[in-house]
Amino acid sequence: MRVVVERSGGFAGIVRRGEADTSQLDDGTAQQLRNLVSTSASADTTAGGASSRRDGFCYEVTVEDDATDGTPQRIQLREGSMPAGARQLLDGLLR
């Protein structure tokens, strides 16, 4: 499974991009990514509230998994409304 993370927004509006292949990650990190994608795909993570701050980060996660029909799965996560631990996980992929 290949995961691409793109972070945009923030005060400066700089876009950062990172990617990883779960076969090259440790088992714990790979499983965290799978869990994040499966739980976030069904949730509305772009709802307003604190997450709609102009200077907040927005993450777009694209997952390409050979086990599916080959169609990339995309989810959007906003700072302030994403699942616990997700920001640390995604920021790790951006390094």
Biopython code that builds the backbone (N, CA, C, O; Angstrom):
import numpy as np
from Bio.PDB.StructureBuilder import StructureBuilder

atoms = [
    (1, "MET", "N", (0.854, -1.168, 0.000)),
    (1, "MET", "CA", (0.000, 0.000, 0.000)),
    (1, "MET", "C", (0.901, 1.231, 0.000)),
    (1, "MET", "O", (1.810, 1.343, 0.822)),
    (2, "ARG", "N", (0.648, 2.136, -0.907)),
    (2, "ARG", "CA", (1.395, 3.395, -1.014)),
    (2, "ARG", "C", (0.517, 4.517, -0.473)),
    (2, "ARG", "O", (-0.658, 4.623, -0.823)),
    (3, "VAL", "N", (1.099, 5.348, 0.380)),
    (3, "VAL", "CA", (0.377, 6.448, 1.000)),
    (3, "VAL", "C", (1.098, 7.750, 0.669)),
    (3, "VAL", "O", (2.307, 7.865, 0.866)),
    (4, "VAL", "N", (0.346, 8.733, 0.162)),
    (4, "VAL", "CA", (0.886, 10.059, -0.140)),
    (4, "VAL", "C", (0.155, 11.055, 0.748)),
    (4, "VAL", "O", (-1.075, 11.065, 0.801)),
    (5, "VAL", "N", (0.916, 11.891, 1.443)),
    (5, "VAL", "CA", (0.348, 12.908, 2.326)),
    (5, "VAL", "C", (0.764, 14.272, 1.807)),
    (5, "VAL", "O", (1.939, 14.517, 1.537)),
    (6, "GLU", "N", (-0.218, 15.158, 1.669)),
    (6, "GLU", "CA", (0.060, 16.533, 1.266)),
    (6, "GLU", "C", (-0.573, 17.452, 2.304)),
    (6, "GLU", "O", (-1.777, 17.391, 2.553)),
    (7, "ARG", "N", (0.258, 18.305, 2.908)),
    (7, "ARG", "CA", (-0.226, 19.240, 3.923)),
    (7, "ARG", "C", (-0.195, 20.641, 3.351)),
    (7, "ARG", "O", (0.823, 21.080, 2.815)),
    (8, "SER", "N", (-1.307, 21.340, 3.465)),
    (8, "SER", "CA", (-1.390, 22.719, 2.990)),
    (8, "SER", "C", (-1.974, 23.587, 4.086)),
    (8, "SER", "O", (-2.429, 23.092, 5.117)),
    (9, "GLY", "N", (-1.955, 24.878, 3.849)),
    (9, "GLY", "CA", (-2.512, 25.811, 4.814)),
    (9, "GLY", "C", (-1.453, 26.339, 5.744)),
    (9, "GLY", "O", (-0.283, 26.453, 5.377)),
    (10, "GLY", "N", (-1.867, 26.658, 6.941)),
    (10, "GLY", "CA", (-0.959, 27.268, 7.899)),
    (10, "GLY", "C", (-0.793, 28.744, 7.598)),
    (10, "GLY", "O", (-1.311, 29.241, 6.598)),
    (11, "PHE", "N", (-0.087, 29.431, 8.442)),
    (11, "PHE", "CA", (0.075, 30.867, 8.299)),
    (11, "PHE", "C", (0.767, 31.238, 6.992)),
    (11, "PHE", "O", (0.374, 32.201, 6.334)),
    (12, "ALA", "N", (1.798, 30.477, 6.613)),
    (12, "ALA", "CA", (2.564, 30.799, 5.403)),
    (12, "ALA", "C", (1.975, 30.174, 4.143)),
    (12, "ALA", "O", (2.340, 30.572, 3.036)),
    (13, "GLY", "N", (1.083, 29.214, 4.284)),
    (13, "GLY", "CA", (0.464, 28.592, 3.117)),
    (13, "GLY", "C", (1.391, 27.679, 2.332)),
    (13, "GLY", "O", (1.162, 27.427, 1.149)),
    (14, "ILE", "N", (2.425, 27.187, 2.975)),
    (14, "ILE", "CA", (3.388, 26.309, 2.299)),
    (14, "ILE", "C", (2.819, 24.898, 2.191)),
    (14, "ILE", "O", (2.238, 24.379, 3.144)),
    (15, "VAL", "N", (2.993, 24.282, 1.020)),
    (15, "VAL", "CA", (2.540, 22.912, 0.799)),
    (15, "VAL", "C", (3.725, 21.967, 0.972)),
    (15, "VAL", "O", (4.786, 22.164, 0.379)),
    (16, "ARG", "N", (3.527, 20.950, 1.785)),
    (16, "ARG", "CA", (4.557, 19.907, 1.973)),
    (16, "ARG", "C", (3.972, 18.585, 1.540)),
    (16, "ARG", "O", (2.773, 18.345, 1.682)),
    (17, "ARG", "N", (4.825, 17.727, 1.008)),
    (17, "ARG", "CA", (4.375, 16.435, 0.483)),
    (17, "ARG", "C", (5.330, 15.349, 0.954)),
    (17, "ARG", "O", (6.544, 15.546, 1.005)),
    (18, "GLY", "N", (4.765, 14.210, 1.294)),
    (18, "GLY", "CA", (5.572, 13.060, 1.681)),
    (18, "GLY", "C", (4.843, 11.801, 1.248)),
    (18, "GLY", "O", (3.629, 11.814, 1.043)),
    (19, "GLU", "N", (5.580, 10.730, 1.111)),
    (19, "GLU", "CA", (4.945, 9.475, 0.750)),
    (19, "GLU", "C", (5.698, 8.318, 1.371)),
    (19, "GLU", "O", (6.867, 8.433, 1.738)),
    (20, "ALA", "N", (4.997, 7.197, 1.479)),
    (20, "ALA", "CA", (5.589, 6.000, 2.062)),
    (20, "ALA", "C", (4.906, 4.778, 1.486)),
    (20, "ALA", "O", (3.748, 4.825, 1.070)),
    (21, "ASP", "N", (5.634, 3.704, 1.473)),
    (21, "ASP", "CA", (5.096, 2.400, 1.110)),
    (21, "ASP", "C", (5.036, 1.625, 2.412)),
    (21, "ASP", "O", (6.051, 1.484, 3.093)),
    (22, "THR", "N", (3.859, 1.117, 2.772)),
    (22, "THR", "CA", (3.721, 0.449, 4.063)),
    (22, "THR", "C", (4.623, -0.770, 4.181)),
    (22, "THR", "O", (4.934, -1.194, 5.294)),
    (23, "SER", "N", (5.047, -1.341, 3.067)),
    (23, "SER", "CA", (5.957, -2.484, 3.146)),
    (23, "SER", "C", (7.341, -2.057, 3.630)),
    (23, "SER", "O", (8.144, -2.902, 4.028)),
    (24, "GLN", "N", (7.627, -0.753, 3.599)),
    (24, "GLN", "CA", (8.914, -0.243, 4.049)),
    (24, "GLN", "C", (8.839, 0.399, 5.429)),
    (24, "GLN", "O", (9.842, 0.900, 5.937)),
    (25, "LEU", "N", (7.646, 0.385, 6.043)),
    (25, "LEU", "CA", (7.461, 0.944, 7.384)),
    (25, "LEU", "C", (7.436, -0.188, 8.408)),
    (25, "LEU", "O", (7.211, -1.347, 8.063)),
    (26, "ASP", "N", (7.670, 0.164, 9.671)),
    (26, "ASP", "CA", (7.530, -0.860, 10.700)),
    (26, "ASP", "C", (6.052, -1.236, 10.820)),
    (26, "ASP", "O", (5.176, -0.452, 10.456)),
    (27, "ASP", "N", (5.784, -2.419, 11.324)),
    (27, "ASP", "CA", (4.418, -2.951, 11.370)),
    (27, "ASP", "C", (3.449, -2.035, 12.116)),
    (27, "ASP", "O", (2.301, -1.877, 11.699)),
    (28, "GLY", "N", (3.901, -1.430, 13.217)),
    (28, "GLY", "CA", (3.027, -0.557, 14.004)),
    (28, "GLY", "C", (2.590, 0.678, 13.238)),
    (28, "GLY", "O", (1.412, 1.035, 13.253)),
    (29, "THR", "N", (3.529, 1.331, 12.570)),
    (29, "THR", "CA", (3.221, 2.535, 11.793)),
    (29, "THR", "C", (2.330, 2.196, 10.607)),
    (29, "THR", "O", (1.384, 2.925, 10.306)),
    (30, "ALA", "N", (2.633, 1.090, 9.933)),
    (30, "ALA", "CA", (1.811, 0.669, 8.790)),
    (30, "ALA", "C", (0.381, 0.404, 9.237)),
    (30, "ALA", "O", (-0.561, 0.790, 8.545)),
    (31, "GLN", "N", (0.203, -0.244, 10.378)),
    (31, "GLN", "CA", (-1.146, -0.529, 10.874)),
    (31, "GLN", "C", (-1.864, 0.748, 11.275)),
    (31, "GLN", "O", (-3.067, 0.872, 11.047)),
    (32, "GLN", "N", (-1.146, 1.707, 11.872)),
    (32, "GLN", "CA", (-1.751, 2.997, 12.225)),
    (32, "GLN", "C", (-2.270, 3.700, 10.976)),
    (32, "GLN", "O", (-3.361, 4.270, 10.995)),
    (33, "LEU", "N", (-1.507, 3.666, 9.905)),
    (33, "LEU", "CA", (-1.934, 4.289, 8.647)),
    (33, "LEU", "C", (-3.191, 3.606, 8.106)),
    (33, "LEU", "O", (-4.137, 4.276, 7.691)),
    (34, "ARG", "N", (-3.195, 2.296, 8.111)),
    (34, "ARG", "CA", (-4.379, 1.563, 7.631)),
    (34, "ARG", "C", (-5.612, 1.916, 8.457)),
    (34, "ARG", "O", (-6.690, 2.138, 7.906)),
    (35, "ASN", "N", (-5.450, 1.969, 9.777)),
    (35, "ASN", "CA", (-6.567, 2.309, 10.661)),
    (35, "ASN", "C", (-7.053, 3.730, 10.415)),
    (35, "ASN", "O", (-8.259, 3.975, 10.369)),
    (36, "LEU", "N", (-6.119, 4.672, 10.255)),
    (36, "LEU", "CA", (-6.485, 6.065, 9.998)),
    (36, "LEU", "C", (-7.299, 6.184, 8.724)),
    (36, "LEU", "O", (-8.324, 6.865, 8.695)),
    (37, "VAL", "N", (-6.844, 5.526, 7.676)),
    (37, "VAL", "CA", (-7.540, 5.599, 6.391)),
    (37, "VAL", "C", (-8.915, 4.961, 6.489)),
    (37, "VAL", "O", (-9.888, 5.527, 5.991)),
    (38, "SER", "N", (-9.019, 3.803, 7.117)),
    (38, "SER", "CA", (-10.319, 3.125, 7.176)),
    (38, "SER", "C", (-11.319, 3.877, 8.044)),
    (38, "SER", "O", (-12.502, 3.922, 7.707)),
    (39, "THR", "N", (-10.878, 4.472, 9.158)),
    (39, "THR", "CA", (-11.816, 5.208, 10.004)),
    (39, "THR", "C", (-12.158, 6.574, 9.435)),
    (39, "THR", "O", (-13.286, 7.041, 9.590)),
    (40, "SER", "N", (-11.197, 7.225, 8.773)),
    (40, "SER", "CA", (-11.425, 8.569, 8.243)),
    (40, "SER", "C", (-12.207, 8.564, 6.948)),
    (40, "SER", "O", (-12.870, 9.551, 6.629)),
    (41, "ALA", "N", (-12.149, 7.491, 6.202)),
    (41, "ALA", "CA", (-12.849, 7.433, 4.918)),
    (41, "ALA", "C", (-14.353, 7.545, 5.091)),
    (41, "ALA", "O", (-15.044, 8.045, 4.203)),
    (42, "SER", "N", (-14.866, 7.084, 6.224)),
    (42, "SER", "CA", (-16.316, 7.110, 6.424)),
    (42, "SER", "C", (-16.782, 8.300, 7.252)),
    (42, "SER", "O", (-17.986, 8.500, 7.415)),
    (43, "ALA", "N", (-15.852, 9.095, 7.778)),
    (43, "ALA", "CA", (-16.218, 10.234, 8.627)),
    (43, "ALA", "C", (-16.147, 11.532, 7.843)),
    (43, "ALA", "O", (-15.383, 11.652, 6.885)),
    (44, "ASP", "N", (-16.956, 12.507, 8.261)),
    (44, "ASP", "CA", (-16.888, 13.842, 7.665)),
    (44, "ASP", "C", (-15.843, 14.625, 8.438)),
    (44, "ASP", "O", (-16.161, 15.228, 9.463)),
    (45, "THR", "N", (-14.610, 14.628, 7.973)),
    (45, "THR", "CA", (-13.513, 15.265, 8.689)),
    (45, "THR", "C", (-13.298, 16.702, 8.257)),
    (45, "THR", "O", (-12.358, 17.342, 8.727)),
    (46, "THR", "N", (-14.133, 17.230, 7.383)),
    (46, "THR", "CA", (-13.955, 18.608, 6.932)),
    (46, "THR", "C", (-15.013, 19.535, 7.519)),
    (46, "THR", "O", (-15.179, 20.661, 7.050)),
    (47, "ALA", "N", (-15.726, 19.073, 8.536)),
    (47, "ALA", "CA", (-16.761, 19.898, 9.158)),
    (47, "ALA", "C", (-16.136, 21.134, 9.784)),
    (47, "ALA", "O", (-14.931, 21.173, 10.032)),
    (48, "GLY", "N", (-16.963, 22.147, 10.040)),
    (48, "GLY", "CA", (-16.476, 23.436, 10.544)),
    (48, "GLY", "C", (-15.951, 23.386, 11.953)),
    (48, "GLY", "O", (-15.287, 22.423, 12.338)),
    (49, "GLY", "N", (-16.244, 24.422, 12.739)),
    (49, "GLY", "CA", (-15.761, 24.488, 14.095)),
    (49, "GLY", "C", (-14.319, 24.955, 14.135)),
    (49, "GLY", "O", (-13.878, 25.727, 13.283)),
    (50, "ALA", "N", (-13.589, 24.478, 15.136)),
    (50, "ALA", "CA", (-12.197, 24.891, 15.311)),
    (50, "ALA", "C", (-11.338, 24.484, 14.130)),
    (50, "ALA", "O", (-10.282, 25.072, 13.894)),
    (51, "SER", "N", (-11.784, 23.479, 13.386)),
    (51, "SER", "CA", (-10.977, 22.991, 12.269)),
    (51, "SER", "C", (-10.987, 23.929, 11.075)),
    (51, "SER", "O", (-10.177, 23.768, 10.161)),
    (52, "SER", "N", (-11.886, 24.907, 11.061)),
    (52, "SER", "CA", (-11.986, 25.774, 9.898)),
    (52, "SER", "C", (-11.151, 27.044, 10.041)),
    (52, "SER", "O", (-11.334, 27.995, 9.280)),
    (53, "ARG", "N", (-10.233, 27.067, 11.015)),
    (53, "ARG", "CA", (-9.352, 28.223, 11.172)),
    (53, "ARG", "C", (-8.603, 28.467, 9.880)),
    (53, "ARG", "O", (-8.166, 27.529, 9.213)),
    (54, "ARG", "N", (-8.461, 29.722, 9.537)),
    (54, "ARG", "CA", (-7.758, 30.073, 8.296)),
    (54, "ARG", "C", (-6.303, 29.625, 8.313)),
    (54, "ARG", "O", (-5.753, 29.265, 7.272)),
    (55, "ASP", "N", (-5.675, 29.645, 9.483)),
    (55, "ASP", "CA", (-4.266, 29.294, 9.554)),
    (55, "ASP", "C", (-4.036, 27.830, 9.935)),
    (55, "ASP", "O", (-2.899, 27.436, 10.194)),
    (56, "GLY", "N", (-5.085, 27.029, 9.975)),
    (56, "GLY", "CA", (-4.950, 25.621, 10.305)),
    (56, "GLY", "C", (-4.466, 24.806, 9.114)),
    (56, "GLY", "O", (-4.613, 25.216, 7.963)),
    (57, "PHE", "N", (-3.894, 23.656, 9.405)),
    (57, "PHE", "CA", (-3.413, 22.775, 8.349)),
    (57, "PHE", "C", (-4.524, 21.868, 7.842)),
    (57, "PHE", "O", (-5.418, 21.475, 8.593)),
    (58, "CYS", "N", (-4.454, 21.547, 6.570)),
    (58, "CYS", "CA", (-5.338, 20.585, 5.931)),
    (58, "CYS", "C", (-4.446, 19.508, 5.328)),
    (58, "CYS", "O", (-3.456, 19.805, 4.660)),
    (59, "TYR", "N", (-4.809, 18.265, 5.572)),
    (59, "TYR", "CA", (-4.038, 17.137, 5.058)),
    (59, "TYR", "C", (-4.882, 16.380, 4.047)),
    (59, "TYR", "O", (-6.038, 16.052, 4.310)),
    (60, "GLU", "N", (-4.297, 16.107, 2.893)),
    (60, "GLU", "CA", (-4.948, 15.224, 1.927)),
    (60, "GLU", "C", (-4.120, 13.949, 1.873)),
    (60, "GLU", "O", (-2.918, 13.982, 1.609)),
    (61, "VAL", "N", (-4.780, 12.832, 2.125)),
    (61, "VAL", "CA", (-4.110, 11.542, 2.157)),
    (61, "VAL", "C", (-4.639, 10.718, 0.992)),
    (61, "VAL", "O", (-5.848, 10.524, 0.862)),
    (62, "THR", "N", (-3.742, 10.237, 0.151)),
    (62, "THR", "CA", (-4.110, 9.389, -0.978)),
    (62, "THR", "C", (-3.507, 8.008, -0.744)),
    (62, "THR", "O", (-2.316, 7.872, -0.463)),
    (63, "VAL", "N", (-4.348, 6.995, -0.864)),
    (63, "VAL", "CA", (-3.912, 5.625, -0.620)),
    (63, "VAL", "C", (-4.106, 4.813, -1.883)),
    (63, "VAL", "O", (-5.198, 4.770, -2.451)),
    (64, "GLU", "N", (-3.041, 4.173, -2.311)),
    (64, "GLU", "CA", (-3.100, 3.276, -3.458)),
    (64, "GLU", "C", (-2.799, 1.881, -2.938)),
    (64, "GLU", "O", (-1.692, 1.603, -2.476)),
    (65, "ASP", "N", (-3.797, 1.004, -3.017)),
    (65, "ASP", "CA", (-3.672, -0.334, -2.455)),
    (65, "ASP", "C", (-3.935, -1.367, -3.536)),
    (65, "ASP", "O", (-5.003, -1.370, -4.147)),
    (66, "ASP", "N", (-2.980, -2.235, -3.772)),
    (66, "ASP", "CA", (-3.135, -3.272, -4.791)),
    (66, "ASP", "C", (-4.242, -4.259, -4.438)),
    (66, "ASP", "O", (-4.751, -4.954, -5.318)),
    (67, "ALA", "N", (-4.619, -4.330, -3.166)),
    (67, "ALA", "CA", (-5.654, -5.269, -2.750)),
    (67, "ALA", "C", (-7.052, -4.814, -3.163)),
    (67, "ALA", "O", (-7.989, -5.613, -3.162)),
    (68, "THR", "N", (-7.198, -3.535, -3.516)),
    (68, "THR", "CA", (-8.498, -3.027, -3.955)),
    (68, "THR", "C", (-8.553, -3.054, -5.472)),
    (68, "THR", "O", (-7.699, -3.663, -6.115)),
    (69, "ASP", "N", (-9.534, -2.411, -6.036)),
    (69, "ASP", "CA", (-9.698, -2.422, -7.497)),
    (69, "ASP", "C", (-8.713, -1.502, -8.221)),
    (69, "ASP", "O", (-8.811, -1.326, -9.435)),
    (70, "GLY", "N", (-7.777, -0.920, -7.494)),
    (70, "GLY", "CA", (-6.773, -0.054, -8.109)),
    (70, "GLY", "C", (-7.129, 1.414, -8.097)),
    (70, "GLY", "O", (-6.311, 2.249, -8.483)),
    (71, "THR", "N", (-8.331, 1.748, -7.663)),
    (71, "THR", "CA", (-8.751, 3.139, -7.586)),
    (71, "THR", "C", (-8.175, 3.772, -6.321)),
    (71, "THR", "O", (-8.424, 3.273, -5.223)),
    (72, "PRO", "N", (-7.414, 4.854, -6.448)),
    (72, "PRO", "CA", (-6.861, 5.500, -5.255)),
    (72, "PRO", "C", (-7.979, 6.014, -4.349)),
    (72, "PRO", "O", (-9.002, 6.505, -4.825)),
    (73, "GLN", "N", (-7.772, 5.896, -3.058)),
    (73, "GLN", "CA", (-8.729, 6.393, -2.070)),
    (73, "GLN", "C", (-8.167, 7.684, -1.504)),
    (73, "GLN", "O", (-7.004, 7.730, -1.104)),
    (74, "ARG", "N", (-8.979, 8.735, -1.465)),
    (74, "ARG", "CA", (-8.526, 10.030, -0.957)),
    (74, "ARG", "C", (-9.383, 10.443, 0.228)),
    (74, "ARG", "O", (-10.608, 10.319, 0.211)),
    (75, "ILE", "N", (-8.710, 10.935, 1.249)),
    (75, "ILE", "CA", (-9.419, 11.483, 2.400)),
    (75, "ILE", "C", (-8.797, 12.838, 2.723)),
    (75, "ILE", "O", (-7.616, 13.070, 2.462)),
    (76, "GLN", "N", (-9.598, 13.718, 3.288)),
    (76, "GLN", "CA", (-9.101, 15.017, 3.727)),
    (76, "GLN", "C", (-9.307, 15.124, 5.220)),
    (76, "GLN", "O", (-10.367, 14.783, 5.743)),
    (77, "LEU", "N", (-8.289, 15.597, 5.892)),
    (77, "LEU", "CA", (-8.326, 15.778, 7.334)),
    (77, "LEU", "C", (-7.947, 17.211, 7.648)),
    (77, "LEU", "O", (-7.019, 17.762, 7.056)),
    (78, "ARG", "N", (-8.664, 17.809, 8.580)),
    (78, "ARG", "CA", (-8.343, 19.178, 8.986)),
    (78, "ARG", "C", (-7.871, 19.167, 10.432)),
    (78, "ARG", "O", (-8.375, 18.429, 11.279)),
    (79, "GLU", "N", (-6.889, 20.014, 10.674)),
    (79, "GLU", "CA", (-6.376, 20.182, 12.021)),
    (79, "GLU", "C", (-7.525, 20.550, 12.945)),
    (79, "GLU", "O", (-8.331, 21.421, 12.619)),
    (80, "GLY", "N", (-7.604, 19.910, 14.065)),
    (80, "GLY", "CA", (-8.664, 20.208, 15.023)),
    (80, "GLY", "C", (-9.834, 19.250, 14.950)),
    (80, "GLY", "O", (-10.613, 19.163, 15.899)),
    (81, "SER", "N", (-9.980, 18.527, 13.849)),
    (81, "SER", "CA", (-11.095, 17.584, 13.760)),
    (81, "SER", "C", (-10.636, 16.190, 13.345)),
    (81, "SER", "O", (-11.462, 15.320, 13.069)),
    (82, "MET", "N", (-9.326, 15.975, 13.299)),
    (82, "MET", "CA", (-8.844, 14.666, 12.887)),
    (82, "MET", "C", (-8.755, 13.732, 14.093)),
    (82, "MET", "O", (-8.694, 14.195, 15.233)),
    (83, "PRO", "N", (-8.748, 12.431, 13.849)),
    (83, "PRO", "CA", (-8.662, 11.463, 14.942)),
    (83, "PRO", "C", (-7.400, 11.662, 15.783)),
    (83, "PRO", "O", (-6.389, 12.168, 15.296)),
    (84, "ALA", "N", (-7.475, 11.264, 17.032)),
    (84, "ALA", "CA", (-6.342, 11.390, 17.950)),
    (84, "ALA", "C", (-5.111, 10.693, 17.382)),
    (84, "ALA", "O", (-5.200, 9.575, 16.875)),
    (85, "GLY", "N", (-3.988, 11.345, 17.470)),
    (85, "GLY", "CA", (-2.734, 10.775, 17.011)),
    (85, "GLY", "C", (-2.478, 10.884, 15.521)),
    (85, "GLY", "O", (-1.379, 10.573, 15.061)),
    (86, "ALA", "N", (-3.467, 11.317, 14.760)),
    (86, "ALA", "CA", (-3.324, 11.363, 13.305)),
    (86, "ALA", "C", (-2.303, 12.401, 12.867)),
    (86, "ALA", "O", (-1.522, 12.152, 11.948)),
    (87, "ARG", "N", (-2.299, 13.556, 13.510)),
    (87, "ARG", "CA", (-1.376, 14.608, 13.075)),
    (87, "ARG", "C", (0.066, 14.158, 13.256)),
    (87, "ARG", "O", (0.887, 14.352, 12.360)),
    (88, "GLN", "N", (0.383, 13.567, 14.384)),
    (88, "GLN", "CA", (1.748, 13.097, 14.625)),
    (88, "GLN", "C", (2.140, 12.051, 13.582)),
    (88, "GLN", "O", (3.260, 12.071, 13.072)),
    (89, "LEU", "N", (1.235, 11.154, 13.269)),
    (89, "LEU", "CA", (1.497, 10.112, 12.273)),
    (89, "LEU", "C", (1.755, 10.730, 10.892)),
    (89, "LEU", "O", (2.718, 10.372, 10.214)),
    (90, "LEU", "N", (0.882, 11.660, 10.484)),
    (90, "LEU", "CA", (1.014, 12.281, 9.160)),
    (90, "LEU", "C", (2.243, 13.184, 9.084)),
    (90, "LEU", "O", (2.937, 13.199, 8.068)),
    (91, "ASP", "N", (2.513, 13.927, 10.141)),
    (91, "ASP", "CA", (3.712, 14.779, 10.151)),
    (91, "ASP", "C", (4.971, 13.914, 10.041)),
    (91, "ASP", "O", (5.963, 14.337, 9.447)),
    (92, "GLY", "N", (4.935, 12.715, 10.605)),
    (92, "GLY", "CA", (6.068, 11.802, 10.479)),
    (92, "GLY", "C", (6.329, 11.407, 9.037)),
    (92, "GLY", "O", (7.480, 11.207, 8.648)),
    (93, "LEU", "N", (5.280, 11.291, 8.241)),
    (93, "LEU", "CA", (5.442, 10.952, 6.828)),
    (93, "LEU", "C", (5.949, 12.132, 6.008)),
    (93, "LEU", "O", (6.490, 11.949, 4.917)),
    (94, "LEU", "N", (5.776, 13.326, 6.527)),
    (94, "LEU", "CA", (6.224, 14.520, 5.812)),
    (94, "LEU", "C", (7.704, 14.802, 6.039)),
    (94, "LEU", "O", (8.265, 15.667, 5.366)),
    (95, "ARG", "N", (8.340, 14.116, 6.944)),
    (95, "ARG", "CA", (9.777, 14.343, 7.208)),
    (95, "ARG", "C", (10.637, 13.685, 6.184)),
    (95, "ARG", "O", (11.863, 13.775, 6.257)),
]
sb = StructureBuilder()
sb.init_structure("model")
sb.init_model(0)
sb.init_chain("A")
sb.init_seg("    ")
for serial, (resi, resn, name, xyz) in enumerate(atoms, 1):
    if name == "N":
        sb.init_residue(resn, " ", resi, " ")
    sb.init_atom(name, np.array(xyz, "f"), 0.0, 1.0, " ", f" {name:<3s}", serial, name[0])
structure = sb.get_structure()
